[in-house]
């Protein structure tokens, strides 16, 4: 995983300023026999900003999404008596250095929950104050559970940290690890007034949905007071072993697709936030899916095209408005490079409004 931003990000003192790595430069060539995912996470992200504090958390929940992805919740302990430590915080889209005691190198995994999920439960007085000011969204979202941070981890036996997190649940539930926040692929976008954004295009390829689900969920929780159109283009292969399943059961096992659909279905007719979803299935056959898509999404049995990008950038206004549009792309390197180039070409004089992060 690597984050690249076209402009500097201004972070508080809690963050370490990235310094040039003192390790040897590792060249990247198309024919290189050394896979990028074999390079330690902290080396690959050495130029990225990261917080200067480690936080102890406990693994408290494991959920199997499909045969290759599991969700993990890490409970964030509250400050102990006299503990003046900086509260845990992050921006949607960021990742974690995950330090597992038995493994020398930290693993890198994107946060898939929202900042509100990591907040302490509000007191009764705080909740009453929130209700009085009609600012209940952030308070109510935390009711009934401990503060936590969520990761979606792919089964990767060659990655020591991922392999540890894929051990049998009884071996790892309750275990403590240390985490540190990093990354510059964030919402809200740096250097752009979020209140001036009218159209957001989020494009994911495979597990590139991870940072974007945090962004989507956060935007939904914050309940914008001005019209905002969000277009989601999600490209994915079908989960393995689903060839004989019904199409709805297959859709349920695509990473975070049920969560996105739930958000879309929860939008009321008077909501200022309008979210639309296009799913591109690159390994499906026409016999597996009906000719008509479900009401809450559009299904395409192909890759994302330039015309798809143009339609998303236009949004619901039928007019391209680069100064009020931002686009986020996260996916495999080849897909990301291709789509970012197309997006920058379409936006013309506003290429700095395209943000991207590569996964490999």
For each residue, the residues with C-beta under 8 A, 3 or more apart:
1: 41 44 45 95 108 110 357 358 359 360
2: 44 45 48 357 358 359 360
3: 45 48 95 183 184 185 357
4: 185 356 357 358
5: 8 9 184 185 190 355
6: 351 352 354 355
7: 190 191 352
8: 5 190
9: 5 49 184 186 190
10: 190
11: 14 15 49
12: 15
13:
14: 11 51 52 53 86 89
15: 11 12 49 50 51 52
16: 49 50 51 52
17: 49
18: 46 47 48 49 50
19: 46
20: 46 47
21: 43 46 47
22:
23: 43 46
24:
25:
26: 34 39 43
27: 32
28: 32 36
29: 32
30:
31:
32: 27 28 29
33:
34: 26 38 39
35: 38 360
36: 28 39 44 333 360
37: 156 158 159 360
38: 34 35 158
39: 26 34 36 43 44
40: 43 44 105 106
41: 1 44 45 97 105 106 107 108 161
42: 45 46 97 105 106 108
43: 21 23 26 39 40 46
44: 1 2 36 39 40 41 108
45: 1 2 3 41 42 48 50 95 108 182 183
46: 18 19 20 21 23 42 43
47: 18 20 21
48: 2 3 18 45 182 183 184
49: 9 11 15 16 17 18 182 183 184
50: 15 16 18 45 97 180 181 182 183
51: 14 15 16 180 181 182
52: 14 15 16
53: 14 85 86 180
54: 99 178 179 180
55: 76 88 178 179 180
56: 77 176 177 178
57: 74 75 76 77 149 176 177 178 179
58: 74 75 77 174 175 176 177
59: 62 72 73 74 165 172 173 174 175 177
60: 73 74 75 146 148 173 174
61: 71 72 73 148 173
62: 59 70 71 72 73 169 172 173
63: 70 71 72
64: 69 70
65: 69 70 71 152 253 255
66: 69 239 240 253 254 255
67: 155 239 240 241
68: 154 155 239 240
69: 64 65 66 152 153 154 155 207 255
70: 62 63 64 65 152 153 155 165 166
71: 61 62 63 65 112 150 151 152 153
72: 59 61 62 63 150 151 152 153 165
73: 59 60 61 62 113 148 149 150
74: 57 58 59 60 148 149 150 151 177 179
75: 57 58 60 146 147 148
76: 55 57 88 118 146 147 148 149
77: 56 57 58 80
78: 120 147
79: 83 84 85 87
80: 77 83
81:
82:
83: 79 80
84: 79
85: 53 79
86: 14 53 89
87: 79 120
88: 55 76 118 147 149 181
89: 14 86 115 118 181
90: 94 111 115 118 149 181
91: 94 115 186 187
92: 111 114 115 186 187 211 214 215 217 218
93: 110 111 183 185 186 187 211 212 214 215 328 357
94: 90 91 110 111 181 182 183 185 186 211
95: 1 3 45 108 109 110 111 181 182 183 211
96: 108 109 110 111 149 151 179 180 181 182
97: 41 42 50 106 107 108 179 180 181 182
98: 106 107 108 109 151 161 165 177 178 179
99: 54 103 106 177 178 179 180
100: 103 106 107 160 161 164 177
101: 176 177
102: 164
103: 99 100 106 107 160 161 164
104:
105: 40 41 42 160 161
106: 40 41 42 97 98 99 100 103 161 180
107: 41 97 98 100 103 159 160 161 162 164 165
108: 1 41 42 44 45 95 96 97 98 161
109: 95 96 98 151 152 153 161 162 210
110: 1 93 94 95 96 151 152 183 210 211 214
111: 90 92 93 94 95 96 149 150 151 181 210 211 214
112: 71 150 151 152 210 211 213 214 256
113: 73 117 118 148 149 150 214 217
114: 92 117 118 141 214 217 218 221
115: 89 90 91 92 118 119 218
116: 119 138 141 142 218 221
117: 113 114 141 142 147 148 149 150
118: 76 88 89 90 113 114 115 147 148 149
119: 115 116 138 142 147
120: 78 87 142 147
121: 142 143 145 146 147
122: 126 127 130 139 142 143
123: 126 127
124: 127 128
125: 128 129
126: 122 123 129 130 139
127: 122 123 124 130 131 136 139 140
128: 124 125 131 132
129: 125 126 132 133
130: 122 126 127 133 135 136 138 139
131: 127 128 134 136 139
132: 128 129
133: 129 130
134: 131
135: 130 138 139
136: 127 130 131 139 140
137: 140 141 221 222 223
138: 116 119 130 135 141 142 221 222
139: 122 126 127 130 131 135 136 142 143
140: 127 136 137 143
141: 114 116 117 137 138 221
142: 116 117 119 120 121 122 138 139 145 147
143: 121 122 139 140
144:
145: 121 142 148
146: 60 75 76 121
147: 75 76 78 88 117 118 119 120 121 142
148: 60 61 73 74 75 76 113 117 118 145
149: 57 73 74 76 88 90 96 111 113 117 118 179
150: 71 72 73 74 111 112 113 117
151: 71 72 74 96 98 109 110 111 112 165
152: 65 69 70 71 72 109 110 112 207 210 255 256
153: 69 70 71 72 109 156 162 165 166
154: 68 69 162 207
155: 67 68 69 70 162 166
156: 37 153 159 162 163 166
157: 162 163 166
158: 37 38 163
159: 37 107 156 162 163
160: 100 103 105 107 163 164
161: 41 98 100 103 105 106 107 108 109 164 165
162: 107 109 153 154 155 156 157 159 165 166
163: 156 157 158 159 160 166 167
164: 100 102 103 107 160 161 167 172
165: 59 70 72 98 107 151 153 161 162 172
166: 70 153 155 156 157 162 163
167: 163 164 171 172
168: 171 172
169: 62 172 173
170: 173
171: 167 168
172: 59 62 164 165 167 168 169 175
173: 59 60 61 62 169 170
174: 58 59 60
175: 58 59 172
176: 56 57 58 101
177: 56 57 58 59 74 98 99 100 101
178: 54 55 56 57 98 99
179: 54 55 57 74 96 97 98 99 149
180: 50 51 53 54 55 96 97 99 106
181: 50 51 88 89 90 94 95 96 97 111
182: 45 48 49 50 51 94 95 96 97
183: 3 45 48 49 50 93 94 95 110 186 211 357
184: 3 5 9 48 49 190
185: 3 4 5 93 94 211 328 330 355 356 357
186: 9 91 92 93 94 183 189 190
187: 91 92 93 214 215 218 219 328
188: 192 194
189: 186 192 194 197 326 353 355
190: 5 7 8 9 10 184 186
191: 7 352
192: 188 189 196 197 326 353
193: 196 197
194: 188 189 197
195: 226
196: 192 193 323 324
197: 189 192 193 194 200 228 324 325 326
198: 226 227 228 229 315 317 321 324 325
199: 228 229 230 231 313 315 317 321 324 325 326
200: 197 219 228 229 230 231 325 326 327 328
201: 230 231 233 309 312 313 325 326 327 328 343
202: 212 215 216 230 231 232 233 327 328
203: 232 233 234 235 304 309 312 327 328 329 330 331 339
204: 208 209 212 232 233 234 235 236 329 330 331
205: 208 235 236 330 331 332 335 336 359
206: 209 235 236 237 331 332 359
207: 69 152 154 210 255 359
208: 204 205 211 212 329 330 331 332 336 357 359
209: 204 206 212 213 234 236 255 256 330
210: 109 110 111 112 152 207 213 214 255 256 330
211: 92 93 94 95 110 111 112 183 185 208 214 215 328 330 357
212: 93 202 204 208 209 215 216 232 328 330
213: 112 209 210 216 217 256 259 260
214: 92 93 110 111 112 113 114 187 210 211 217 218
215: 92 93 187 202 211 212 218 219 328
216: 202 212 213 219 220 230 232 260 263 275
217: 92 113 114 213 214 220 221 259 263
218: 92 114 115 116 187 214 215 221 222
219: 187 200 215 216 222 224 228 230 273
220: 216 217 223 263 266 273 275
221: 114 116 137 138 141 217 218
222: 137 138 218 219
223: 137 220 272 273
224: 219 227 228 272 273
225: 272
226: 195 198 272
227: 198 224 272 274
228: 197 198 199 200 219 224 272 273 274
229: 198 199 200 274 276 315 316 317
230: 199 200 201 202 216 219 273 274 275 276
231: 199 200 201 202 276 278 312 313 315
232: 202 203 204 212 216 260 275 276 277 278
233: 201 202 203 204 278 280 304 308 309 312
234: 203 204 209 254 257 260 277 278 279 280
235: 203 204 205 206 279 280 282 303 304 331 335
236: 204 205 206 209 254 255 257 279 280 281 282
237: 206 281 282 283
238: 242 243 250 254 281 283 284 288
239: 66 67 68 242 250 253 254
240: 66 67 68
241: 67
242: 238 239 245 249 250 253
243: 238 288
244:
245: 242 249 250
246: 249 250
247: 250 251 288 289 290
248: 251 252 294
249: 242 245 246 252 253
250: 238 239 242 245 246 247 253 254 288
251: 247 248 254 257 258 261 279 294
252: 248 249 257 258
253: 65 66 239 242 249 250
254: 66 234 236 238 239 250 251 257 279
255: 65 66 69 152 207 209 210 236
256: 112 152 209 210 213 259 260
257: 234 236 251 252 254 260 261 279
258: 251 252 261 262
259: 213 217 256 262 263
260: 213 216 232 234 256 257 263 264 275 277
261: 251 257 258 264 265 277 296 297
262: 258 259 265 266
263: 216 217 220 259 260 266 267 275
264: 260 261 267 275 276 277 296 297
265: 261 262 296
266: 220 262 263
267: 263 264 271 273 274 275
268: 271
269:
270:
271: 267 268 274
272: 223 224 225 226 227 228
273: 219 220 223 224 228 230 267
274: 227 228 229 230 267 271 316
275: 216 220 230 232 260 263 264 267
276: 229 230 231 232 264 298
277: 232 234 260 261 264 296 297 298
278: 231 232 233 234 297 298 300 308 312
279: 234 235 236 251 254 257 297 298 299 300
280: 233 234 235 236 300 301 302 303 304 308
281: 236 237 238 284 289 299 300 301
282: 235 236 237 302 303
283: 237 238
284: 238 281 288 289 301
285: 288 301
286: 289 301
287:
288: 238 243 247 250 284 285
289: 247 281 284 286 299 301
290: 247 293
291:
292:
293: 290 297 298 299
294: 248 251 297 299
295:
296: 261 264 265 277
297: 261 264 277 278 279 293 294
298: 276 277 278 279 293
299: 279 281 289 293 294
300: 278 279 280 281 308
301: 280 281 284 285 286 289
302: 280 282 305
303: 235 280 282
304: 203 233 235 280 308 309 335 339
305: 302 308 309
306: 309 310 342 346
307: 310 311
308: 233 278 280 300 304 305 311 312
309: 201 203 233 304 305 306 312 313 339 342 343 346
310: 306 307 313 314 320 346
311: 307 308 314
312: 201 203 231 233 278 308 309 315
313: 199 201 231 309 310 320 322 325 327 343 346 347
314: 310 311 317 318 319 320
315: 198 199 229 231 312 321 325
316: 229 274
317: 198 199 229 314 321
318: 314
319: 314
320: 310 313 314 325 346
321: 198 199 315 317 324 325
322: 313 325 347 348 349 350 353
323: 196 350
324: 196 197 198 199 321
325: 197 198 199 200 201 313 315 320 321 322 347 350 353
326: 189 192 197 199 200 201 353 354 355
327: 200 201 202 203 313 343 347 353 354 355
328: 93 185 187 200 201 202 203 211 212 215 355 356
329: 203 204 208 336 339 340 343 354 355 356 357
330: 185 203 204 205 208 209 210 211 212 336 356 357 358 359
331: 203 204 205 206 208 235 335 336 339 358 359
332: 205 206 208 335 336 358 359 360
333: 36 336 337 358 359 360
334: 337 338
335: 205 235 304 331 332 338 339
336: 205 208 329 330 331 332 333 339 340 356 357 358
337: 333 334 340 341
338: 334 335 341 342
339: 203 304 309 329 331 335 336 342 343
340: 329 336 337 343 344 354 356
341: 337 338 344 345
342: 306 309 338 339 345 346
343: 201 309 313 327 329 339 340 346 347 354
344: 340 341 347 351 354
345: 341 342 348
346: 306 309 310 313 320 342 343
347: 313 322 325 327 343 344 350 351 353 354
348: 322 345 351
349: 322
350: 322 323 325 347 353
351: 6 344 347 348 354
352: 6 7 191
353: 189 192 322 325 326 327 347 350
354: 6 326 327 329 340 343 344 347 351
355: 5 6 185 189 326 327 328 329
356: 4 185 328 329 330 336 340
357: 1 2 3 4 93 183 185 208 211 329 330 336
358: 1 2 4 330 331 332 333 336
359: 1 2 205 206 207 208 330 331 332 333
360: 1 2 35 36 37 332 333
